[in-house]
Amino acid sequence: MAYFAALLARYADEWQARDVDLDEVDDGVGLVEFIREACEDEEPDTAVVLLEREDAWFAVVRLDVDEDPRVFASDLAGVSRSGYADLLTAATLVPVGPDGSPLEAAVPAADEADEIELGEDPEVELEDEEYAGPSTPSGPAGDAALLADFGQPAKELIGLCDGRLTPADALSEIAGVLGAAEELEAVR
């Protein structure tokens, strides 16, 4: 599957776009440095990286001046299996519900799990298979409200993840809300 990444940088009221190659970026810190270096001579008010894996998932990374990056991914499980998991810090992305609020973990907390002693419950059976830990949940994760001030509320951003649109079309919708649809199309 192919990847596509674009950097949209907003200077005053104008967006500039360019396609970018993120293969040399190793992690979230490296991504912040990459965004700052990839922007023109001056630092933009806002920079948004739109990343998609064809027919699988999309991600949005937003970096504002003097702020930490904010990340949203359409499918946490897909991102965590990709080469961009470290870049998007998939381990720290929290699954979100339809309204954008974080979902509760389905796995008991470590201190609760420690209270269960094997052998006390006759219904607990051990298998020879090695336990690999909890599986990564599918679905949207991260900061679903990262574009709310541009007119893309969390609920609408999450709605783009329901499978009706391809990841490419979802990113086009997002760029349209930002006012950068033509700029994104020009680098696609």
C-alpha positions, 0 to 999 in steps of 0.5 A: 500500500502507498503512503501520501503525506502533505504539509500545510503551513498557514501564514496569516490567512494563506495556506501553502502546501507541499508533499513531504517524505516522512521516511527519514523521520523516526519519532514524534520529536523528529516530526516536530523538527521536520515540520519546523525545518520544512516550513519556509523562512518563517515559522507558520502560525499553524502547520498541519501534516496530513498522512494517509495509507491508501485504503487503510487509514489517515492521520492529522498532526497539528503543530501551532507556534510554541505548542506541543503537536496534537495528533488524530488517527482514523484507525489506531490499530492500523497506525500501530501496525504501520511504519509510522507508529513511532512517528505518530506516537501510536502508543500514547494515542487514546481511543475516542468515542463518537463525540471525541471523548476518550474511551475507557480502557477495556483491559483492567489496570495493572494493579487490578490484574495483580490482585487476581492470583492464578489457581484461586479460581477453578474456572481459570485455565492456563493455555500454552500460548504466550500472552502478547498483551492487550490488542490495539483497538481499532477506530479513531484515536487521539485529539479529535478536536484538534481542528475545531477552531477551523470549523471541524468539530470532533464529531465531524472529524470522527465521522470521516472515519466511518468507512464511507470515504477513502482516506484520500477523500477524508483528507480532501474534506479536512483540507476543504474545512481548513480552506486549503483544498486547492493547495492540497490538490496541487501537491497530490 
